[in-house]
């Protein structure tokens, strides 16, 4: 049993009903509190918790962690300790903040050093990713795109049902929620034109994704099996993998995504651990074609995570344009990681693996404007007036996600990003 997941546990920190961060969550992040010293932290309700201060005050004294593991500017060192130590720390936090534990609850001096209002701390990138991989694992999304641009009767390419298709992306332009991104410049070929033109993309799109963050992998040349894959996954974040569809259409043959995908991706600041997500495990889509042995799995690999997308034009209210769920993914994270390493590829702590666009079976659950507005033929009305086929300058896209099994509810917060005009 994972002690921190006890659905009956309550915290002495106030948690509003419907909060993404009850004591059953205990995510991890990196922030700057009032003293301007970068620290690793967690969150309960609307309270940010300084784990470096807790360690200095002796609250983790019998757990084998270095004195400075929570004083790093990323979670990488903590992640590298492995799931066993990560679980011990999370369980200890749950115990300390349990409503019946007076050890910290009644120590005002310690609380002043440890606790901060969540809206008063500056959240930072939680990880340093040496590498970023993006998969293409939603059957509905792949079918929609294939129908739009190829033969509807053969929307999926021949390999799609046999392996988790993916590509290596660019980690240098992954940014934290709240950091704006400029509209990218590049080549695009207008319809019926003889040659391409250069300028700002006119079809900037969001991609509704989740991403998982890996721990320390095996030595180069060794593979990770589906059975052990989740031991190498630390946790998950919300992920908006921005796309420039017009640049992509012109450049992607023959080698795939390039400038259309490397100009920016946005992640949520709190990493929700796989332990916290365990109560929300569920059955995923039945795989139509029998997969090769290295991709076979024994247990359910899907997770019931409700995710939504809203567009907020400048000075207007937001409009929710999509409500989807991570459980629709055809390929599981275990299968993705097993395929990623079957050739001996090494993974590192903090590597980011994007799920690929998450689209559900109904038009209101599609995970991109390309699909929602069906290649600009079905504009989406905005609540404050106007309509959208793609994302316009100064629009903010907000993604939110949460799990609710009827007993407990935990969430990811949000990932928000504004598209600024291109730098010409």
N, C-alpha and C positions, 0 to 999 in steps of 0.2 A: 504493500500500500504506500502511495505517495502521501506523506503526512500533511503536506501543505494543501492538498486538494480536499481535505475534510469539508464536506458541504455544510456541516453544522457549525463550523468555526466562525466566530465573529471577532472583529477587532475593536480595541479601545479607541482607535482613530475613527472619526466620523466618516461614514461612507453613505452617500445619497443613494436612494433606490434607483436602479438602472445604471449605476456607475459602471464604467468599463474596468475599474480597478478595485474590486473587492479584495479581501485578504486571500481569496483563492487564486488570484492572478499572480501577483508578485513578479512583474516583468523586470527587465534590467535595461538600464540606459546610462548615458553619460551626460552630466550637466555641470554648470557653474552656479553654485549658490551665492549667497550674499558676500562671502569672504573672498570671492574671485579665485578660488582654488578648484581646478577641475577634479571631479570625483565621479566614481561609479555610484549609481544609486538605483533605488527601486521606488515604487509608488503604491500607496494605498489611498483610495478616495482622491481627494484633492491635495494630498500631502506628499511631497517628495522627501525621500529618506536617504541620507548621506551614509553610504556603507563604509567609506573610509573612516568617518568619525566613529561609527559603531565598532569597527575593528580596533581603532586606537583605544577605545574605552573597554575593550576586553570581551565584547559580546560574541566573538567568533574564536575565542582563545584555544579551544580544543579541536578546531578543524584545521587540517594541514594546508594552510595557504600562506604565501609570503606576506611580509609586512607591508609591501607596497602594491599588492595586486589590485586594490581598489583606488589607487592614486594614479593610475594610468589614464591616458587621454582617449583610450578605446577599451572595449570589452575583450579584446583579443587574448590577453594573458589569462583572464578569468575563464574564457571559453576553452582555452587550451588545457585547462586543468581536467577536463573531461566531465562526463555526465554525472559520475558518482559524487565528485566534490561539488559541482553545481547544484545537485539535489540536496546535499547536506546544508549548503548555505541557504537555499530557498526554504527548506524545512525549518531551519533555525530562525529565519526572519518571521515565518508564520507563528512560531512558538513565542517569540519575544513580543509580537504585536497582538497576540491573543488577548481578548478582553479580560481573561482571568489571570493574566500574568502581570504582577505588579512591579517586576524588576526594572523596567524602563518607564512604565506607565506613571509611576509615582516619583520619578527622579527628574525634577524640573531642570536641574543643571544640565543633565545629559540630553534631555529633550531639546533644549535650546541650541545644542550643538549639532543635533542629528536631524531635526525636522524643519522643513521649509514649505511655505505655500507653493504648490506646483506652478502657479501662474507667475511666480516671482523668480524662478530659476531659468537660466538659458540652456535649452537642450542643445546638445552637440551630436555630431555623427556618432552613432553607437559603436561602429566597427571601422577598422581599416581593411578594405577588401583589396587584396592583391589581384584577384581575378573575379570576373563576373560572367556568368553563363545565363543565357535566356533560352527557355524551352518554348515549345509550340504544342501544348498538350491538351488543349480544349478541342474536343471533336467538333462541337458546334461552331466554334470560331473558325477552325480550319475549313469546315464545310462551307460556311458562309463566304469566306474569302475565295475559296475555290469556285464556288457557284458564281460569284460576282465577276471573276476575272478569267475563268477557264470554262470547261464544259461542266454544266450542272450535274450531268450523269456520272462524271468522273471527278468530282470535286476534290477528293482526297488523293494525293499522290501515292504511288504504289508502296512506298516505304512506311507510310504514316501509321498504319495499324500494326506494324511489326517492331517499331522502336520509338523512343521519345526523341523526336526531332529537336535539335537545338543548335545554338551558335554561341561563340565567345564574343561578349560585348566589351564595352569600355568602362572600367571602374573609376576612371579619373573624373567623370562628370556625374557621379551619383551624389545627390545632395539631400540634405535633411529637410523635412517638412517645414514650410514657411520661407524657404529660400527661393526666390524667383528665377526663372530661366528665360533667356532671350530667344525669340523666334529664330530658327536657324536659317542661314544662307546656304545656297547650293545650286546645282543644276536641276532643272526640270524641263520636260518636253511637253509644251502645250498640245492639246488635241489638234490633230491635223497639221501641226507645224513640221517643217522639214528638218529643223535642227533645234537643239536645246537652247534655253535662255538661262541667264544667271540672275539670282535675286532671292528675296525672302520666300520661304515656303508659304504657300497659300492653303495648305491642307494639314495644319498641325493637329494632331490627334492624341488623346490619352489612350492608354491601355490599362485596363483594370487587371491588376495582378496581385498575387501574394509572392513573397520570396522567402526561401529558407536560408539560414546561415549555418555554415559547417564548422565543425570542430577540427581538432588535429587529425589528419588522415593517416593512412598507411604510407610506407615507404614507396617511392616511385617504382613502378613495375608490378605492384600488388593491387588487387582489386577488392572492392567492398561489395559484399553480397546484399541481396534484398533483405535477407533475414537480419543482418547486422546494421543495415544502413541508418536506421533511426538513432543508433548509438553515436553516430557521427554528425547528427544534426542538433544544433543547440536550440534554435527557436525560429520564429517567423516574424515578419513585418508586413505591413501593407506596402505595395510597390506600384508606382505609376511609371511605366516604361514609355516615355513620350516617343511619338513617331511623327515623321514628316512624310505623309503618304505620297505626295507628288515627287519628292526627291527619291523615295523608295522605289516607286514604279519605274523610274528611269535607270536607276543604278544597280538594282539587285541582281540582274542577270550578268554574269553567271555565278558570282560568288556570294550573293546574299546581302544582308543589311550592312550598311556602312554609315555614311553621313546622316542618313535618315533616322538612325537610332543612337548615334553616339554623342548627341548634343546635350542630353540630359535625361536623368531618371531620378525619381523622388521616392524617399522611404520615410516611413513613420519612425519616431524616435525611440519608442519603447519596444524592446524585443520580448515577445511572449514565448516562454520556453515550451518545448515539446511536452514536458511533464505537465504543465498547466493545461495543455490542449488535450491530454489523454482522455478526460471524461467526454469529449466531443467527437471521438473517433466514430466513424460510420462506414457503411458499405458504399463503395464508389460504383461507377458505371460498369456493367458487365463487359468484359473485353471480348469483342466479337471473334477475333482471330486468335488461336492459341499461340502464345508467345514462346520464344526460345527459353530453355531451362533457366538461364541466368536472370531472366526477367520475371520468373514465376514467384508468387508470394503466397504465404499461408494465412496472414491476417489481413483484416481490412486496413487499407492504407489511406482512406479518405478522411477528411475532417469537416464537420458541419459548421462552416464559418459564413455567416451572412455578411455580404459586402455590398456597398452602394456607392454610387458616383453622383455628385452634384456639380453643376456649373453655376458660378456666380459672376455675372458680368459686373463691371465696375459700377458702384453706386446703385446696385440692384439687389433684390433678394435672390437667394439661390433657387435653382430648379433641380430636383432629383431626376436624373435621366435614366438611371439603371439600378436595378436591384437584382443581385445575382448571388451565387454561393460557390465556395471553393470545392464543395463536394461534387460538382459537375466535372471536375478534371478527369480525363480518361486515363492519363498516366499518373501514378502516385509519385510522391517524393522519393520513396524507397526505390522505385523503378528508375526514376531519373538519375539518382545518385549511383545506382548499380551500373547503369549504362554509361554514365560519365566516366567511371573508373575501370570499366571492364578491359580497357586497353592498357591499363597501368598508369593512367593519369593521376598525379598526386593532387590532393586537395589540402588547403591550409586553413587554420583558424581564421574566421572572418570572411571566407569566400562567400559570395552571394549567388544564389541560384534562383532566377526568376521563373515563375510557373508558366509564363506565357499568358496571353490574354484569356480571361475567364469569361466565357459566354455560356448562358444557360439555354434551355430549349425554347424559350418564348422571346419575342422581340423586345420586351421590356427588361430582359435579363442579359442582353448583349453587352459586351465589355469594351466597346470602342465606338466612336462616332462614325467610323467607316461603316459599321453594321447598323447602328441605331438609326442613322439617316440614310442608310443603304446607298452608299457611294454618292451622297449629296442629292439624291432624288426625293427624299422624304424629310424635309426640314423639321427640327424639333422646336416647338414653341417654348419661349422662356416666360416664367411667371411675371416678370416685370415688363414684358413687352419685347418684341423682336423674336428672332428665331436663330437657330444654329444648325449648320451642317458640319462644320469643323470649329476648332477653338480659335477665337479672335483675340487680338491684342488686348491686354489688361483683363482678360477672363481669368478667374481663379477656379481650378478644378479641385474638388475636395472628395477624398475617398475615406469611407469609414467601414469598420468591421467589428463584429462581435459574435460570440457563441452563446447559445442559451439552450440547455437541455431540459428545462422545466424545473430544475433544482438549483442550479447555479448559472450565473451569467458573468462572463468575462469579455473584455474587449481589447482592441488595439489602439484606441484613440482615433486619430485621423492623420492622413497625409494630405497636405494642402500646398498648392503651388500656383503662382500667377505667371502667365505668359506675358513677357514684356516685348515691346517692338524690337525688331531686328536691329543689330548694330551694323549699319551700312557704311 
